[in-house]
Amino acid sequence: MTIYDIAKEAGCSASTVSRVINNKPGIRRETRERVRELLEKYNYTPDIAARGLVKQSSGLIGILIEDLRVLHHLESAFIIEREMMKLGYCCIIMPTGFSPETQEEYIRVLEQRRAEGAVLVGSMFMTETVKAYVEKYLPKIPVVIVNGYLDLPNVTGIIADEREGIGKTVDLLYSKGKRNIAFALDGPTVSNLSKQEGYLDGMRKYGLEPRLFESKGKTQKEGEQITREILSAMPDTDAIIYSVDLTAVGGIHAAVQEGYRVPEDLSIVGVDNSIYCDIARPRLTSLNNKVEESSETAAAVLIEGIRKKPVHRKIILFTDIVERDTT
C-alpha cells in the first residue's frame, strides 16, 4: 500500500495524505479523519528511505567500537543509541576490529550510507590513521569520540580525566598504609598510557618506586596471570591498580588462591566502575570514568552538530573513586 493508493481511496491528492502523515495544518477535519482511518486500516508505514532522499538526510548514525566483547564500550554504544533513538535517528553499531584496514572500511561504509553523524567509542581511535580516514571520508558530518580526541574541525572529544583519577587512587591507597603499589596495564592504548602517567605521578608524589607490569589482554584469565606474575616477582606488593575492571576481578581470584587476604594483605582497584565491581567477591573498588555521562554528552553534542549549532571541540569530565570492599 502506497501513499497514492491511500489518496485514491480517500478521494484526495497524495500531497494531502502526506500533510496528514506529517500533521500539517490546512486540511478539512473530515478529510483528515478519513485519511487517518485508511492509514490505520492498512497499517501504513512511511518509506523512511524515500523521505530521506527528499529531505537529503538519511537519519542514520554510525557508532564504531573496536570489539563487541568489551562491555564498557558496548554500554557506551547502548546509551548513545538510546539517546539518538529518542530523536528519531537509526543507529548502526559496528565493531571495527583492531587493524587500520578494517577501521578504514567501516568509516568508508558510513560515507557510503550517507550517515548524518558518527561516534567513535574508545581511545584506540585516537590515531593518525583514523584521523586521516575521518578527514577523507567524513569531513562534512559531526563526529564525536568518547574518551579520545582528533584535531579536526568537525570532531569533538569527550575525555574522562583518568590521569588525575589514577593519581587520586594512589592517594587513597597511600592513606591506607600501602607503600608497595603495582600497576597492571592491559595494553598501550592512549587511555591506558594516560592512566599509567597518573600512576607514575602518584608514586613520584610520595617518593615510591614504581612497579609497572603489562598483561597480554583484558580478560579475567589474563588478570589472574598478570597478578601471579606480580606477586611472584614482588611478593611484598600490598596493592595493585588494574587499567580495567575485568583484569582486576581476575586479580582478586588469583590473590585469594595464593593466600592473600583482600584488602588486608593486598588492596585491588580497577577502572571503569562496571557491573563487574558488584559481582566480584569481595566487591571491587574502581575509578568511575563516567561512561554514562560521557555517552549522554556525546549524543547531545552530536545532535547539536547535526543541527549546525556550535559545539566545543574538547570536553573534559572529572572522574571519582567508588570505594568498595577491596580497599
C-alpha positions as a printed NumPy array, in Angstrom:
array([[  0.   ,   0.   ,   0.   ],
       [  1.496,   3.313,  -1.15 ],
       [  0.626,   6.916,  -0.415],
       [ -1.001,   7.079,  -3.866],
       [ -3.274,   4.103,  -3.065],
       [ -4.35 ,   5.79 ,   0.166],
       [ -5.028,   9.043,  -1.702],
       [ -7.099,   7.295,  -4.379],
       [ -9.312,   5.533,  -1.836],
       [ -9.673,   8.684,   0.28 ],
       [-10.597,  10.778,  -2.761],
       [ -7.827,  13.315,  -2.272],
       [ -4.332,  14.062,  -3.538],
       [ -1.131,  12.315,  -2.461],
       [  0.143,  15.633,  -1.108],
       [ -2.911,  15.831,   1.182],
       [ -2.14 ,  12.359,   2.554],
       [  1.447,  13.445,   3.097],
       [  0.277,  16.504,   5.022],
       [ -1.888,  14.315,   7.245],
       [  1.026,  11.946,   7.911],
       [  3.229,  14.886,   8.881],
       [  0.444,  16.533,  10.921],
       [  0.407,  19.687,   8.792],
       [ -2.409,  22.279,   9.05 ],
       [ -4.819,  23.428,   6.346],
       [ -6.812,  20.19 ,   5.858],
       [-10.544,  19.795,   6.439],
       [-11.384,  17.764,   9.547],
       [-13.457,  15.248,   7.578],
       [-10.65 ,  14.658,   5.083],
       [ -8.037,  14.308,   7.844],
       [-10.155,  11.751,   9.723],
       [-10.866,   9.747,   6.53 ],
       [ -7.164,   9.603,   5.654],
       [ -6.186,   8.599,   9.196],
       [ -8.76 ,   5.799,   9.195],
       [ -7.294,   4.427,   5.967],
       [ -3.723,   4.747,   7.283],
       [ -4.731,   2.728,  10.335],
       [ -6.781,   0.234,   8.322],
       [ -3.865,  -0.626,   6.043],
       [ -1.19 ,  -0.24 ,   8.763],
       [  0.602,   2.222,   6.511],
       [  4.29 ,   2.831,   7.269],
       [  6.085,   5.719,   5.543],
       [  9.09 ,   4.836,   3.398],
       [ 11.841,   6.314,   5.545],
       [ 14.495,   5.887,   2.863],
       [ 12.379,   7.719,   0.293],
       [ 11.633,  10.525,   2.716],
       [ 15.352,  10.771,   3.428],
       [ 16.074,  11.231,  -0.255],
       [ 13.558,  14.066,  -0.443],
       [ 14.935,  15.729,   2.678],
       [ 18.564,  14.976,   1.749],
       [ 19.025,  13.187,   5.064],
       [ 19.423,   9.541,   5.991],
       [ 18.558,   9.658,   9.693],
       [ 21.475,   7.248,  10.181],
       [ 24.122,   7.452,  12.906],
       [ 27.201,   5.228,  12.927],
       [ 28.652,   4.024,  16.229],
       [ 32.052,   2.389,  15.9  ],
       [ 33.581,   0.272,  18.648],
       [ 36.67 ,  -1.881,  18.479],
       [ 35.283,  -5.106,  19.935],
       [ 31.724,  -6.106,  20.874],
       [ 33.123,  -8.2  ,  23.736],
       [ 34.34 ,  -5.104,  25.61 ],
       [ 31.454,  -4.456,  27.998],
       [ 32.458,  -0.865,  28.788],
       [ 32.406,   0.182,  25.124],
       [ 29.209,  -1.74 ,  24.431],
       [ 27.495,   0.013,  27.337],
       [ 28.561,   3.38 ,  25.901],
       [ 27.202,   2.426,  22.469],
       [ 23.906,   1.345,  24.055],
       [ 23.479,   4.678,  25.862],
       [ 24.259,   6.684,  22.715],
       [ 21.875,   4.576,  20.62 ],
       [ 19.124,   5.034,  23.214],
       [ 19.536,   8.826,  23.234],
       [ 19.61 ,   9.082,  19.426],
       [ 16.549,   6.857,  19.011],
       [ 14.555,   9.254,  21.214],
       [ 15.061,  11.848,  18.478],
       [ 14.171,   9.526,  15.622],
       [ 17.647,   8.522,  14.454],
       [ 18.556,   4.977,  13.465],
       [ 21.934,   3.786,  14.757],
       [ 24.177,   1.041,  13.481],
       [ 26.814,  -0.322,  15.854],
       [ 29.85 ,  -1.677,  14.031],
       [ 32.854,  -3.479,  15.57 ],
       [ 35.883,  -2.375,  13.562],
       [ 38.375,  -4.871,  14.93 ],
       [ 41.974,  -3.938,  15.578],
       [ 43.508,  -3.318,  12.157],
       [ 43.696,   0.043,  10.341],
       [ 42.317,  -1.645,   7.213],
       [ 39.044,  -2.66 ,   8.873],
       [ 38.777,   0.71 ,  10.606],
       [ 39.047,   2.402,   7.22 ],
       [ 36.473,   0.044,   5.709],
       [ 33.847,   0.785,   8.363],
       [ 34.437,   4.53 ,   8.244],
       [ 34.037,   4.37 ,   4.462],
       [ 30.764,   2.448,   4.924],
       [ 29.418,   5.411,   6.893],
       [ 30.209,   7.678,   3.959],
       [ 28.514,   5.269,   1.536],
       [ 25.412,   5.025,   3.725],
       [ 25.263,   8.838,   3.988],
       [ 25.436,   8.805,   7.79 ],
       [ 24.479,  12.124,   9.357],
       [ 26.868,  11.694,  12.256],
       [ 29.335,   9.265,  13.798],
       [ 30.551,   8.304,  17.259],
       [ 33.852,   6.511,  17.819],
       [ 33.926,   4.799,  21.21 ],
       [ 37.338,   4.418,  22.825],
       [ 40.81 ,   5.908,  22.772],
       [ 42.027,   3.272,  20.288],
       [ 40.551,   5.516,  17.572],
       [ 42.844,   8.348,  18.644],
       [ 45.455,   7.666,  15.934],
       [ 46.84 ,   9.476,  12.911],
       [ 45.463,   6.781,  10.584],
       [ 41.906,   7.135,  11.915],
       [ 42.285,  10.906,  11.735],
       [ 43.205,  10.567,   8.041],
       [ 40.2  ,   8.293,   7.393],
       [ 37.767,  10.691,   9.089],
       [ 39.242,  13.613,   7.178],
       [ 38.946,  11.681,   3.901],
       [ 35.518,  10.051,   4.238],
       [ 33.574,  12.067,   6.859],
       [ 34.735,  15.685,   6.568],
       [ 31.259,  17.231,   6.403],
       [ 29.403,  15.495,   9.234],
       [ 29.829,  15.843,  13.006],
       [ 31.997,  13.173,  14.621],
       [ 32.356,  12.581,  18.365],
       [ 34.994,  10.463,  20.087],
       [ 34.223,   9.051,  23.521],
       [ 37.433,   9.045,  25.577],
       [ 39.564,  10.418,  22.775],
       [ 40.277,  13.416,  20.572],
       [ 41.264,  14.143,  16.977],
       [ 42.357,  17.596,  15.874],
       [ 39.821,  18.096,  13.088],
       [ 37.25 ,  20.905,  12.714],
       [ 34.256,  18.532,  12.7  ],
       [ 35.392,  16.341,  15.622],
       [ 34.589,  16.705,  19.332],
       [ 36.39 ,  14.698,  22.003],
       [ 34.683,  13.676,  25.261],
       [ 37.541,  12.831,  27.619],
       [ 37.489,  11.499,  31.172],
       [ 40.439,  12.778,  33.207],
       [ 41.734,   9.315,  34.083],
       [ 45.27 ,  10.528,  34.698],
       [ 44.184,  12.666,  37.635],
       [ 41.8  ,   9.924,  38.756],
       [ 44.541,   7.307,  38.962],
       [ 46.708,   9.81 ,  40.834],
       [ 43.907,  10.116,  43.397],
       [ 43.713,   6.325,  43.531],
       [ 47.357,   6.243,  44.607],
       [ 46.459,   8.87 ,  47.234],
       [ 43.694,   6.596,  48.553],
       [ 45.97 ,   3.559,  48.773],
       [ 48.74 ,   5.569,  50.437],
       [ 46.279,   6.844,  53.025],
       [ 45.526,   3.218,  53.897],
       [ 49.172,   2.459,  54.554],
       [ 50.004,   0.877,  51.192],
       [ 53.557,   1.576,  50.02 ],
       [ 54.359,  -1.19 ,  47.505],
       [ 51.779,  -0.349,  44.842],
       [ 51.889,  -2.019,  41.416],
       [ 50.133,  -1.022,  38.19 ],
       [ 48.87 ,  -3.626,  35.692],
       [ 48.335,  -2.315,  32.17 ],
       [ 46.202,  -4.334,  29.724],
       [ 47.632,  -2.702,  26.584],
       [ 49.296,   0.504,  25.344],
       [ 46.198,   2.457,  24.272],
       [ 46.182,   6.242,  24.624],
       [ 43.742,   5.953,  27.53 ],
       [ 45.824,   3.319,  29.303],
       [ 49.024,   5.292,  28.896],
       [ 47.263,   8.276,  30.465],
       [ 46.286,   6.056,  33.403],
       [ 49.884,   4.907,  33.665],
       [ 51.083,   8.516,  33.794],
       [ 48.62 ,   9.154,  36.615],
       [ 50.069,   6.191,  38.498],
       [ 53.609,   7.47 ,  37.984],
       [ 52.53 ,  10.947,  39.117],
       [ 51.166,   9.482,  42.326],
       [ 54.209,   7.309,  43.01 ],
       [ 56.561,  10.265,  42.478],
       [ 54.465,  12.375,  44.825],
       [ 55.243,  10.008,  47.703],
       [ 58.728,   9.001,  46.616],
       [ 57.655,   5.407,  45.942],
       [ 59.308,   3.04 ,  43.478],
       [ 57.02 ,   2.247,  40.5  ],
       [ 56.09 ,  -1.369,  39.787],
       [ 54.855,  -1.493,  36.19 ],
       [ 53.536,  -4.671,  34.583],
       [ 51.619,  -5.365,  31.368],
       [ 49.166,  -8.218,  30.784],
       [ 48.522,  -9.874,  27.44 ],
       [ 44.933,  -8.66 ,  27.326],
       [ 41.89 ,  -7.536,  29.292],
       [ 40.195, -10.809,  30.231],
       [ 39.712, -12.251,  33.696],
       [ 42.146, -15.081,  32.924],
       [ 44.816, -12.625,  31.825],
       [ 44.177, -10.646,  35.003],
       [ 44.863, -13.775,  37.031],
       [ 48.062, -14.433,  35.091],
       [ 49.499, -10.934,  35.499],
       [ 48.617, -10.935,  39.201],
       [ 50.53 , -14.162,  39.789],
       [ 53.437, -12.68 ,  37.845],
       [ 53.423,  -9.554,  40.038],
       [ 53.183, -11.491,  43.309],
       [ 55.886, -13.918,  42.224],
       [ 58.314, -11.18 ,  41.188],
       [ 57.484,  -8.843,  44.098],
       [ 55.759, -10.785,  46.899],
       [ 55.751,  -7.712,  49.171],
       [ 53.33 ,  -5.925,  46.836],
       [ 50.468,  -4.64 ,  49.001],
       [ 48.243,  -3.006,  46.341],
       [ 47.606,  -3.375,  42.609],
       [ 45.825,  -0.918,  40.325],
       [ 44.486,  -2.518,  37.118],
       [ 43.691,  -0.499,  33.989],
       [ 40.287,  -2.221,  33.59 ],
       [ 37.846,  -3.862,  35.987],
       [ 37.794,  -7.307,  34.401],
       [ 41.518,  -7.913,  34.877],
       [ 41.113,  -6.631,  38.444],
       [ 38.446,  -9.302,  39.038],
       [ 40.984, -11.856,  37.826],
       [ 43.417, -10.28 ,  40.268],
       [ 41.025, -10.887,  43.174],
       [ 40.716, -14.571,  42.247],
       [ 44.464, -15.049,  41.906],
       [ 45.239, -13.218,  45.145],
       [ 42.761, -15.303,  47.162],
       [ 44.058, -18.521,  45.596],
       [ 47.62 , -17.518,  46.523],
       [ 46.588, -16.999,  50.138],
       [ 46.442, -13.183,  50.225],
       [ 43.697, -11.511,  52.217],
       [ 41.923,  -8.749,  50.281],
       [ 42.238,  -5.932,  51.264],
       [ 44.268,  -6.596,  54.427],
       [ 47.305,  -8.049,  52.629],
       [ 46.573,  -6.797,  49.126],
       [ 44.308,  -3.951,  48.02 ],
       [ 42.911,  -4.159,  44.477],
       [ 41.475,  -1.334,  42.352],
       [ 40.04 ,  -1.394,  38.815],
       [ 38.956,   1.22 ,  36.31 ],
       [ 35.514,   1.679,  34.659],
       [ 33.16 ,   1.167,  37.636],
       [ 31.45 ,  -1.537,  35.608],
       [ 28.928,  -4.208,  36.572],
       [ 31.855,  -6.491,  37.402],
       [ 32.548,  -4.428,  40.531],
       [ 29.407,  -5.506,  42.379],
       [ 29.504,  -9.051,  41.03 ],
       [ 33.035,  -9.623,  42.338],
       [ 33.598, -11.011,  45.842],
       [ 34.889,  -9.075,  47.626],
       [ 33.286,  -6.184,  45.727],
       [ 35.777,  -4.217,  43.66 ],
       [ 36.824,  -0.616,  44.272],
       [ 37.032,   1.164,  40.922],
       [ 37.722,   4.501,  39.268],
       [ 34.465,   5.781,  37.806],
       [ 35.34 ,   7.266,  34.41 ],
       [ 31.736,   8.377,  33.837],
       [ 30.696,   6.148,  30.928],
       [ 27.031,   7.148,  31.222],
       [ 27.723,  10.866,  31.464],
       [ 30.283,  10.831,  28.65 ],
       [ 27.965,   8.823,  26.376],
       [ 24.967,  11.074,  27.015],
       [ 27.188,  14.092,  26.4  ],
       [ 28.413,  12.539,  23.144],
       [ 24.826,  12.114,  21.923],
       [ 23.918,  15.686,  22.892],
       [ 26.982,  17.111,  21.136],
       [ 26.264,  15.052,  18.027],
       [ 22.714,  16.39 ,  17.825],
       [ 23.967,  19.956,  18.147],
       [ 26.45 ,  19.291,  15.353],
       [ 23.782,  17.816,  13.073],
       [ 21.678,  20.922,  13.701],
       [ 24.656,  23.067,  12.658],
       [ 24.973,  24.63 ,  16.09 ],
       [ 28.394,  25.497,  17.558],
       [ 29.925,  22.846,  19.799],
       [ 33.037,  22.584,  21.949],
       [ 35.956,  20.739,  20.369],
       [ 37.035,  19.094,  23.622],
       [ 35.037,  18.328,  26.775],
       [ 36.756,  17.086,  29.947],
       [ 34.86 ,  15.075,  32.569],
       [ 36.259,  14.536,  36.051],
       [ 36.464,  11.032,  37.48 ],
       [ 35.841,   9.803,  41.008],
       [ 36.637,   6.691,  43.001],
       [ 33.847,   4.341,  44.049],
       [ 35.239,   2.578,  47.091],
       [ 34.023,  -0.936,  47.876],
       [ 35.452,  -3.936,  49.728],
       [ 38.845,  -4.398,  48.036],
       [ 40.382,  -1.294,  49.623]])
